[in-house]
Amino acid sequence: MVGKFFKKLFTRDYGPLATEFATLLGYKSWKEIQENSYGIFYTETDAFWFATELIDGHWAVWNEEGQMPHPFTVFPNWKEAIKYLGNLFDESGLPDRYWIKEQPKKEYSNLIDKETQIRVLLYGNALNFACENLGVNDMRTRKYAEVFTVSNQEVYEYITIHGLPQSVSIDKKGRGEGFHYYQEDGKWYTFFRERGQIFNEKTFDDEELGKRYIVTTLLQLSGTGLY
C-alpha cells in the first residue's frame, strides 16, 4: 500500500498549486520536486512526511496533508532534517512499520559541502577522503558517488573565482613527473611528463577551453572515475 500511495502522489498532476509550491522551494516544476524528495514516514491517514533536497544543499521537511502549497521547515543538511523527522515520529507513537525512510542514495555526500568536495578533488587525496567518510579501508565495495556529487561545471566555476591549483611547472622546462600546464602570451599549454618524456601536448588559444580541459584532466587524475 505504501508503495502504491507514494507512486500515486508523485504521478498526480497538481497544476498551478504544485508549481507554486515548487517555486517556494526554489524549483521550477513539480517534476523537480519529485526527483529530489524522499518519503520518510506516513501517518494513520496515509499522509506522508517528505524531505526535499534544495538547490543550495539545504533540506525542506513537509507533510503532504492538505492543499498545496504545503508549509515546510528548512534545515541546513540531511542529518538535521532526518533528526527532526525522527523526533516527530517518536512523538507520534506510530507503529514502526509506518517509518519507511527512503533515504538519498548519496546520503554521505549530503553531509559534505560542495566546496570541501572540490578542494579534495583538486588538492587532496580523494581515496583517503572517501574511505574516511564512508568508514571503510578501501573502495572495493563502495562508490565514490556516495561522497562526491559536484559536477565538472561546479568545479570550473570554483576555479574561475579561486584560480587553478599551482602547476608543477611554469613553462615547458618543468621537469617534474605528471600533468603540467601553464599560460603564456594568452595561450594555455598542457602536457604530461613521464620518465623524462613529454607526451600529449596541447595548446589552447581560447582561455576558457584551456581551463576547462585542465579542470577535466585534474578531476580525472583524482582517480574517482566520475569525470
HELIX and SHEET records of a PDB file:
HELIX    1   1 VAL A    2  THR A   11  1                                  10    
HELIX    2   2 PRO A   16  LEU A   24  1                                   9    
HELIX    3   3 TRP A   30  GLU A   35  1                                   6    
HELIX    4   4 TRP A   78  SER A   92  1                                  15    
HELIX    5   5 ASP A   96  TYR A   98  5                                   3    
HELIX    6   6 SER A  109  LEU A  111  5                                   3    
HELIX    7   7 LYS A  114  TYR A  123  1                                  10    
HELIX    8   8 ALA A  126  LEU A  134  1                                   9    
HELIX    9   9 TYR A  144  GLU A  146  5                                   3    
HELIX   10  10 ASN A  152  HIS A  162  1                                  11    
HELIX   11  11 GLU A  207  LEU A  221  1                                  15    
SHEET    1   A 4 SER A  37  TYR A  42  0                                        
SHEET    2   A 4 PHE A  48  GLU A  53 -1                                        
SHEET    3   A 4 TRP A  59  ASN A  63 -1                                        
SHEET    4   A 4 PHE A  72  PHE A  75 -1                                        
SHEET    1   B 3 GLY A 178  GLU A 184  0                                        
SHEET    2   B 3 LYS A 187  GLU A 194 -1                                        
SHEET    3   B 3 GLN A 197  PHE A 204 -1                                        
END                                                                             
